[in-house]
């Protein structure tokens, strides 16, 4: 038999739920997953952007949803099962970020940030895991964390975001330990600096770019496509013995 070491990275016949798909990293993730053969429920609040994304991509089904809504997790699992008959992979990518000093923060806004970045991923992971357990099927849950879940933001002043991403990293480990014997793997990808709508101001100033370049050992931010390998590895059968891990794709940011 001919050895094909790339075959396990394929996602043919796999059904994926992807949140935060309308822009930034999520937009790229949707196209990469579909290109690897997956059927993808793409979820976000902005319906018009989702419709634009799925045009020409028959493997994608759009669902306009606020991930913090009480019925969001159930709706997304139902959408995948209705469209594709199964749920194999969840990519918790939706997120928000606020920049302000902690002493100036409003606790309700802090709670709202945690709702999007931590509570909503927990709810979707639980809903998907219930389906997988009831169906007796293995699965992969991928949380999109951040280098700011590894350490504080320092001059960036992101108390809510740092707290949520730090919590998400450890939630990843906890859920992995609970569901490992059910063949449900839970891992996280922690990107360094990749330009998105959320951090556009950082990339749009000389000071912001200098901060990124000076503090990244590789001397540059990440570029489109440099998260594809990590995503497909964790989503696919290439990582069937990997769980509870936070994979940093950060140009060396967390190495120093």
Residue pairs with C-beta under 8 A, 6 or more apart in sequence:
8 236
8 237
8 238
8 240
9 36
9 232
9 233
9 236
9 237
9 238
10 36
10 37
10 236
11 33
11 36
11 37
11 38
11 89
11 232
11 235
11 236
12 36
12 37
12 38
13 37
13 39
14 37
14 38
14 39
14 88
14 89
14 235
14 236
15 38
15 39
15 40
15 41
15 80
15 83
15 84
15 85
15 86
15 87
15 88
15 89
16 33
16 38
16 39
16 40
16 41
16 80
16 88
16 89
16 90
16 91
16 235
17 40
17 41
17 43
17 76
17 77
17 79
17 80
17 87
17 89
17 90
17 91
17 124
17 128
18 26
18 29
18 30
18 33
18 40
18 41
18 42
18 43
18 91
18 93
19 26
19 43
19 44
19 67
19 76
19 91
19 92
19 93
19 94
19 120
19 121
19 124
20 26
20 43
20 44
20 67
20 93
20 94
20 95
20 144
21 27
21 29
21 30
21 40
21 42
21 43
21 44
21 50
21 53
21 93
22 42
22 44
22 45
22 46
22 49
22 50
22 53
23 44
23 46
23 49
23 196
23 197
24 194
24 196
24 197
24 198
25 93
25 144
25 191
25 194
25 196
25 227
26 42
26 44
26 91
26 93
26 94
27 53
28 224
28 225
28 227
28 228
29 91
29 93
29 227
29 231
30 40
30 42
30 53
30 57
30 60
31 57
32 225
32 228
32 231
32 232
33 40
33 89
33 91
33 231
33 232
33 235
34 40
34 57
34 59
34 60
36 232
36 235
36 236
37 59
38 59
38 89
38 235
39 59
39 60
39 61
39 83
39 84
40 59
40 60
40 61
41 60
41 61
41 62
41 63
41 76
41 79
41 80
41 83
41 84
42 50
42 53
42 54
42 60
42 61
42 62
42 63
43 50
43 62
43 63
43 64
43 65
43 67
43 76
43 94
44 50
44 64
44 65
44 94
45 64
45 65
45 66
46 64
47 62
47 64
50 62
50 63
50 64
51 62
53 60
53 62
54 60
54 61
54 62
61 79
61 80
61 83
61 84
63 75
63 76
63 79
65 72
65 75
65 76
66 72
67 73
67 94
67 116
67 120
67 124
68 112
68 115
68 116
68 119
68 120
72 120
72 123
72 124
73 120
73 123
73 124
73 126
73 127
73 128
74 127
76 124
76 127
77 87
77 124
77 127
77 128
77 131
80 86
80 87
81 87
81 131
86 135
86 137
87 128
87 131
87 132
87 137
87 139
88 137
88 138
88 139
88 140
89 139
89 140
89 141
89 142
89 235
90 124
90 125
90 128
90 139
90 140
90 141
90 142
91 142
91 144
91 231
91 235
92 120
92 121
92 124
92 125
92 141
92 142
92 143
92 144
92 168
93 144
94 116
94 120
94 121
95 116
95 117
95 144
95 161
95 164
95 198
96 113
96 116
96 117
96 161
96 198
97 113
97 158
97 160
97 161
97 198
97 199
98 109
98 113
98 158
98 160
98 161
99 156
99 157
99 158
100 157
100 159
101 157
102 157
102 159
105 159
105 160
109 160
110 159
110 160
110 163
113 160
113 161
113 164
114 160
114 163
114 164
114 167
116 164
117 160
117 161
117 164
117 165
117 168
118 164
118 167
118 168
118 171
121 143
121 168
121 171
122 171
125 141
125 143
125 175
125 186
128 139
128 141
129 139
129 141
129 175
129 179
129 182
129 184
131 137
132 138
132 139
132 182
132 184
133 179
133 182
133 184
137 183
138 182
138 183
138 184
138 185
138 240
139 183
139 184
139 185
140 184
140 185
140 186
140 187
140 234
140 235
140 236
140 239
141 175
141 184
141 185
141 186
141 187
142 187
142 188
142 189
142 231
142 234
142 235
143 168
143 169
143 171
143 172
143 186
143 187
143 188
143 189
144 188
144 189
144 191
145 165
145 168
145 169
145 172
145 188
145 189
145 190
145 191
145 246
146 161
146 165
146 190
146 191
147 190
147 191
147 192
147 193
147 248
147 250
147 253
147 254
148 156
148 158
148 161
148 162
148 165
149 162
149 164
149 165
149 166
149 167
149 168
149 169
149 190
149 246
150 166
150 169
150 190
150 246
150 248
150 254
151 254
152 162
153 161
153 162
155 211
165 190
168 188
169 188
169 190
169 246
172 186
172 187
172 188
172 244
172 245
172 246
173 186
173 244
173 246
175 186
176 185
176 186
176 187
176 243
176 244
176 245
177 244
179 185
179 186
180 243
180 244
185 234
185 239
185 240
185 242
185 243
186 243
186 244
187 234
187 239
187 242
187 243
187 244
187 245
187 246
187 247
188 245
188 246
188 247
189 227
189 230
189 231
189 234
189 246
189 247
189 249
190 246
190 247
190 248
190 249
190 250
190 254
191 222
191 227
191 249
191 250
192 216
192 221
192 222
192 248
192 249
192 250
192 251
192 253
192 254
193 199
193 202
193 212
193 216
193 221
193 222
193 250
193 251
193 253
194 221
194 222
194 223
194 224
194 226
194 227
195 203
195 221
201 208
202 208
202 209
202 211
202 212
203 209
203 212
203 221
212 220
212 221
213 219
213 220
213 221
215 253
215 256
216 250
216 251
216 252
216 253
217 251
217 252
217 253
217 255
217 256
218 251
218 252
219 251
220 251
221 251
222 249
222 250
222 251
226 249
227 249
230 247
230 249
232 238
233 239
233 242
233 247
234 242
234 247
248 254
